[in-house]
């Protein structure tokens, strides 16, 4: 049974007793269908197709992988049968019903064909956290779960926050291999900080999934903890409302400053029923609209596992409303919880269309990072419709390849087209883009590239700002070992992502090089546990890949098989 296409339609083929169990577990029962497989792309499709302008447009495919439910580390798991029924799900995967989409892998582009690389900015980090969970539980993540830019942007770099401007721009690079003319180039953006006391008041609506699937792994308990962390960071003039959805949506609390009432309402939530995500979001938008405050921040914060199975369950039907509300000033951020019966595709697209960001929470430490340390970045938008265009010098650069941002691709002419949507960047956010380039045998000149950033200011959407930063050959280090530590950190994060997504461009590379570079990071970032964790994840990924490549030894069978 192909889970992604058929789902667990309990009423059609399961006994009544099993229906009750699976319904409590939050599998795909209810009136709708399972999460939908996009029509574009298919397994085994080419990584990219050529488009006008000489560049490549990544192909795409979506995968729904079945698997065995594991009790997660650092959480009390509420064990539930897999969505396929029985006690084990097909293909011996670690988690059942995980939905991801593959956006392809950028190819090398010759500068004689196209010297411009254009994409919308992205500040999501969920892909890194989900992959970390897989690796820490002893499994390789599906390649389609890996988005390189979200690995790179999951880390903070050394660039100082701007003073008196919206952004600091940086550009540097280093040689990847001696004598091979291959270089790694980094372009970094650091948005200005906004202190809590200086931001506008906020009107927030928590949109909490209380369907049966949220009982698995005590997901709803994790949501309660995370929202409690967020409440501790709010100001007295902030207002918060609460909407839930299971089989039906419900307004639990109108927006108010009564933190005690909100905490009590959150702690009283109980999981059960199907998942009517659309109705929950519609009610939340209506609530935010009724309480709209001029000059305030308006944001919905969705906490869910992303699986919708009642009402209109397709992404397109929900995304149109989300995009419309974002244009009117009510933005949406999404926070994912849980492994198994999880829809990464919908959560990522909702945040994209909602002009928000997508994060994933699997530990109390990650909850504090998202809802405390990075809260102002979630709430305060510094730049709207932000786009990047890199112009390569054909006299110096022979070809280039962008690492990641496959689902943020823009046509070159879209860069200055204000009708084309870009990405949103919050206060204090750091955004990094890495390129692999090949230099010409005899470069003519010093200029390698020009980075251009274009965005609409948060204060006035009609005001468009364009910044630029040049990169010269003198800014390129002779090796990664001699490069600034921020470039080495970004290189390891991207290298891990390329390894995990089984990129064509790293198939022939020796993983020992990545291991050695990763091992050097903790000494350069003393007292930063997340950098040490990254080095450990690289070790785990290489070990798991080696174990997978070893042929399995079959147990001896004393009785020859008989064909019937």
N, C-alpha and C positions, 0 to 999 in steps of 0.2 A: 504494500500500500504506500503510495506516495503522499506523505503528509502534507506537503506544501500545496498540492492540488486538490486533495480530497478532504483532509481534516478528519476530526473525530465527530461524525454526525451521529451522536449517541442514540437518538430516537429511532434511527433507521436500522441499526444492526446490533445494539447491545441489549442485554437483559435489563429489566427494570432495576434490579439491585445494583448492577454495575453502573447504570446511569446515575444513580444517586451519588455513588462514590466519585465518579469522574466529574460530575457537576460541582461537587464540593471542592475538587482539586482545581477547578477553573479551566478545564480543557475546552475544546471548541464546540461545546454544546450551544443551545440557544437557537435563535431564529435566523441568524446570519450564517455566512460561510466562513471557512478558515481564512487566515490572511492570504491575500491574493498574490499570485505569481505575476510579475510584470511580463507583458508580452514581448518586450524588447530583450534580445540576448538569449543565449542558450548555452548549455554546457558544451565546451569544446569550441565555442565561437572564437574568431580572431580577436586578439587583445584590443585592436583599434582599427578604425577605417579612416581613410584619408578624406579630408573635406577641403572646401575652398580655402585658399590661403596657404596650402602646403602643409598644414598641421594635421594631427590625428585626433579624431574624436573617439574616446574610449567606448568600447562596447559595454554591455551590462548583462548581468544575469542574477537571478535571485535564487537562493538556496534555502530550503527548510530542512535542517538536519535533525534526524531523530537521534535519540541517545539514552543512556542509562542515567537515571536521577542519582546524583551524588549528594551527600550531605556536605554543605560547604564549610570550609574552615571559618572559624570565628562567628558562626551563626548556629542557632538552634533550628534544625531542619524539621519542618512538618512534612513527613514523608507522604507522598501521593503517588498513585500509579501513573505510568506514562499515558500520554494521550491515545496511543494505539491500543490500549487495553493490555491485560496481562501484567506481568511483573517486570518484563524486559522489553525494550523497544528495539526496532531493527538496527542493524549495522554496527552494533556494539559501540555507539557513540557515547560520550560522557554525559550529555544532557539531551532531553527530548525537545523537539519542536522549537529549535532556535532558527530565527529567520533573519538572514542577511542578504545583501545584494552586492554583487561584484560589479565594479564600475570600470574594469579593465586596467591596463597599465600603460602609461605614456611611453611612446617610442622615442628614439632619437630623431631629431628634426634637423635637416641641413639648413644652415643659415642662408644659403643661396636660394632656398625655396621659401623660407619664412624666418625672418629675423626677430619676430615679435612673439612673445608668450604672454597670454592674457587670461586672468582668472579672477573670480570673486574671492574675497577673504573668508576664512573659516576659523572659528575659535572653539569648535567642539573638541572634547577630549574623551568621549565615551569609549571609542574603539580601543584606546590604550588600556583603560581600566578593565574592560571585558576580557581582552587578551591576557592581561595580568592574572585575572581570576582563573582562566583556563590553565595557564602555566603553573601557577601556584597549587592548583589542584592536580597537577601531573599530566596535563593534556596539551596537545598542540591545538590552537584555535583553528577553525576553518579559514582558509585563505581569504574568503569573501568577507570575513569579519574585520579584516585589517585595512585601515585607512592611514596611510603613512603620515599625512599632515597632523592627524590627531595624536599620533605617538610623539612627534616632534613638539607640538604645541602643548603637550602635557607637562612640560618642564619650564622653569623660569631660567632666564639667561642673564648675563651680567650687564646688559645695556641699561644705562640710567634712564629713569622716567624723564620726559621732557619738562622743561621749565619755561612757561610762557607760550607753549605751543601744544598742539594736539598730539604730535607724534615725534619720536626720535627714529631716524632711519639708519641702519647699519648695513654694510656690505663687506664681505671678506671671502676668503677661500684658501684652499690648500691642495697640493698635488696628492693624487690618490696612488699613483704608481710611478716610480722613477723611469724616465725614458719612454713612457707610453702616452704622454700628452693628455692624460685624463686628470681632471680637476674636479673638486667638489666646491661649489659656490653657495654661499649663504646670504640671503637678504632677510633682515629682521626689522620688525616694526614694534615699537613700545608706545602704547597709548598713555596719555596723562592720567595721573591718579586723581581720584575725587574722594575726599574724606567723608565719612558718614555724616558728620555734622554740616557738611557743605552741600550735600546733594539735596534735590527737591524731596518733599514728602512723597511717600509711596502708598499707592492703593493696590494691594495684592489680593489675589484670589487663589487659594490652594485648591487644586482640582485633584482629588484623591480617588484612585481606583480601589474599590472595596469588593471587587468580584471574587469569586471562589479561588481564582488562581493566586490571589494575594495571600492566601493562607500557606502556600508552599514556602518553605524556608523561613517562615515568619516574616514574609516580605512586608506585611502591613505594620508589624512591629518595628521594622527598620525605618519605614516611612515616618512613624510616630516619633522615633528618636531624631530623625533628620529634621523634621519640621520644628521640633522642640529646640534644636540647635539654632535654627533660623530665627525663631521668635526672640531668642536672647540677644540678637544683633540689631533689632529694630528700634526705631526712635519712638518717643511718645506720640508724635503727630502722624505716624504711619497707621494705616487702616488695613485690616486683614479680614477677608471673608472665607468661607469654607463651603465647597461643593463636593459631593461624592457621587459616584455612579457604580452601580452593579447592574442588575437587570433594568433598573430605571435610574435616571439622574435625580438628585435631591439637593436643594439648597439647605444646608445645615445651619449656617450662621450668616447673617448679613454683615458686611464690612463694618468693623468697629475697632476701638482701641482697647477693648476689654480682653486682656491677655489671659486672664484666669478662665473666662468662659471659653475662649478658644482652646486652651490647653485641655480643659475638661471635655470638650466636644471631640477633640482629636483622640484623646485616650479612650473614649467610649466607642470608637469605630470598630466594627466587626466585619470580617470578610464573608461573602456568600453571594450566590447567584451568578448570572451571566455578566457580559461586559458591554454595556451600551455607552461606549466612549463618546460617540457623537452627541448624545443627549446631555451628557455631563459637560462637555465643552460649550454647547449652546447655552445651557443654563449659566455657566460661568461668565461667558461673554455678556449675556443679558444683565447679569448682576453687576459686572464692572461698568457697563454702560449706564445703568441707573444711578450709580454712585460716582460717575465721572467727575473729577476735580480739575479745574483748569490749572495748569502749571505743575501738576503732579505726575509722578511715574505711575503708569498703569500696566500691570503685568500679571498674567496667569502663570502659575507654576504647577505643571502637571507631574504627578508622581504615579508611575504605572509600570507594568511589564509590557505595555504596548499592544496587547492582543485584544481586538474588538470582534465580537461575535453576535451582537444584537443590533438591530437598526441597520443603517447604511454602514457597512464595514470596510468598503474600499477606501484607499487613501485619497483618491481624487475628490470624492464627495465631501470629505472632511477638510481637505487642504484648501479648497476654494474659500470656505468660510474663514479659515485661519488667516489666509493672505488678506482678505478684505478687512478683517478686524485690525490686522497689523498696520495697514495703510491709514486707518482711522485713529491710531495711537494706542491700541491695546495689544501689547506684545505677549509672546508665549515662549517660555522656556520649558524644556522637558528633562526629567530626571528618571532614569531607569533603575529598576530593582529586580533582582532574581535571575536565576539561570534555569533554563527549561521553561517551555511555553513562553518564550520571550520574542518580541518583534522589534528588532533593531531598526528595520527599514522604516516603519511608521514613526517611531520616536525621532529619528534623525530628520525625516521630512517635515514633521510638525514643527520642530524648532526652526528649520530652514525657512519655511513659509511664514512662521510666526515672528520672524526677525528676532529670534532669541538664540540661546545656545543649548546644546545637548550634552548632559553629563550622565555618569553612571555611578551609583553608590553601592558598594559591597562591604564596607567596613565602617565603624564609627569614625575612624581617622579620615576616611574619604568624605563622610558626611560633613565633618568639620571643615575640610578643605573647600567643599562646594558651597556650603551654607554659612560659613563664617569668614574664612580667609579670603574667598573670592566673591563674596556676596555683592560688594559694590560693583564689581565687573558684570555681574548678572543683571543688576538693577539699572545701572546708569549707562546709557549708550553715548559714546563719544563721537562715533562716525557711522553714518548710514550709507547704504549702497556703496560700500568701500570696494574698490577694484584695484588690481595691480597689473601693470604691464611692464615687462622687461624687454628692452631692446638690445639685442646682441650685435656686436660689431663684426661683420662678416670678414673683415681683414685680419681679425685676431682669432675669432671663434669659428671652428669648422662646423660643429653640430652641438646640440643641447638637448637635455631631457629633464623635465620637471618631475620631481619625486613627490607623488601624491597630488591632491586637488583634482583628481579625475572627475569627480562629480561637481566641480566648481568651474568647469571649462567655460570660457567665453570666446566668442569670435573677436578678432582684433578690432573690428569696427564697433564693437559693443563698449569699448573702454570709455569713450566720450559720449555715448548715447544714454542720456539720462532716463530714457524709458526702460532700460534694461536693469533688472534687479542685481544688486551686488550683495555684499555681506555686511553684517553689523559688528562693530567692535566696541566692547565695553571698557569702562574705566580700568586702567592698569593692565589690560590684556596685552600679552606679547604674542605676536604672530610671526612665524618663521617659514620661509620657503627655501628649499634646497634644490639645487640643480647639479647634475653631472654634465660636464662639458668636455669637449675635445678641442684643443687648440691646434691651429695650423702649424705646419712644420716650420715656417718662417713668418711669425706674426709681424704685421706691419702696423706699428703704433702701440700706445700704452693702454688706450681705453678698451676695456673688456665688454662692459655693458652699462646701461643706464636703467635704474629702477625708478618707476613712476607709480605714485599712489594717488588715487583720485577718490574723493568721498564728499558726501553732503554733511554739513555740520549738524550737530544735534539740535542747536538752538534755532537754526533756520534752514529748512529743507531746500530752500531756493538758493542758498549759498553753497557753491561748489568750490572745493579747494583741490589743487593739484600740487604735489610735492615730488621732488626727484633727488636721487643720490647716485653719483657715478662710482663705478668700480674700475680701478686701474690694475694693471699687472703688478704694480709695486705692492698692492695689498694682498697678494697671493703668497702664502707661506710655502716653503719648499716641500713640506710634508705635513701630514696630520699631526705627527708628534711635535712639530714645531709651531702648530697653529694655536690660537687662543683656546682656552678651555671650553668656552661656550660653543665654538665650532665643533670641537671633539665630542661634546655631549650631544649636540644635534646629530652628528654623524652616527653615533652609536644608536640613538633612538630610531633614526631612519633605517640604519642597517638591520636592526632587529625586525622592523616592520617589513622590509624587503625580503628578509629571510622567511618570515612567517607567511607572507602572502605568496611565496614561491615565485618571485619575480623572475622573468626570463633573464633579466640583466645581471643577476647575481648567481645564476646556476653554476657557473664555472669558477666562482671565487672561493678561496679557501676560508672556511669559517674561523680558522685559527687567527686570521687577521682581525676579525671582529672581536673575538675573545680577548686578544691582547689589548686592543684599544679600550674595550670595556673595563678590563682589569685595571687600567691606569686611571680611571675616572675617580674612584673613591679617594685616592690620595690628593687629587686636585680639588676635590669638593669635600673637604673634611667637615664632619658634623652635619652633613646633608643626607639623611637616610634614604631619600627617594632616589638619589644617584646610586647609592650602594645597591638598592633594590633593583635598579635597571641593570646593573652589572650581573646580578644574580639571575635575572630573567634571561639575559643573553646566554648564560651558562646552561640554564634549564632548557632553553629552546634548542641549542646545539645538541645537548644530550638526548632529548626526545626525538629529534630528527635522526640521530645516529641509531637509536633503538628501533625506530620505525623502518630504517633501511636494512636492518639485519633480518635475514630470512627466518621465518618461524620454524621451529623444529617440531615436527609432528610426532605425537606419541605413537609408539609401536602398537599395531593392532594384531593380536594373535590370530584373529579369524579373517581370512581374505574376504573382501566385500563381494556380495552376490548381486548381480544385476537382475532386476525383475521387470 
